């Protein structure tokens, strides 16, 4: 006869925290910007596919959802001829 294992105690999950800053999805002609529960932004094309990488950053900066702080390219000083 097999021994019965005791059942593990049920663990209650803590309720999810609400976003600190509510963000309504921004809808444009070619894409939609929404905010995930984690606070990150999601960019979807009009066909429903995700946009990632540099394209996503470019779209978020143009929509003024995200502030950019990029290093300026170093100016090369040319030696007088």
Secondary structure, 3 states (H helix, E strand, C coil): CCCCCCCCCCCCCCCCCCCCCCCCCEECCCEEEEECCCCCEEEEECCCCECCCHHHHHHHHHCCCCCCCCCCCCCCCCCCC
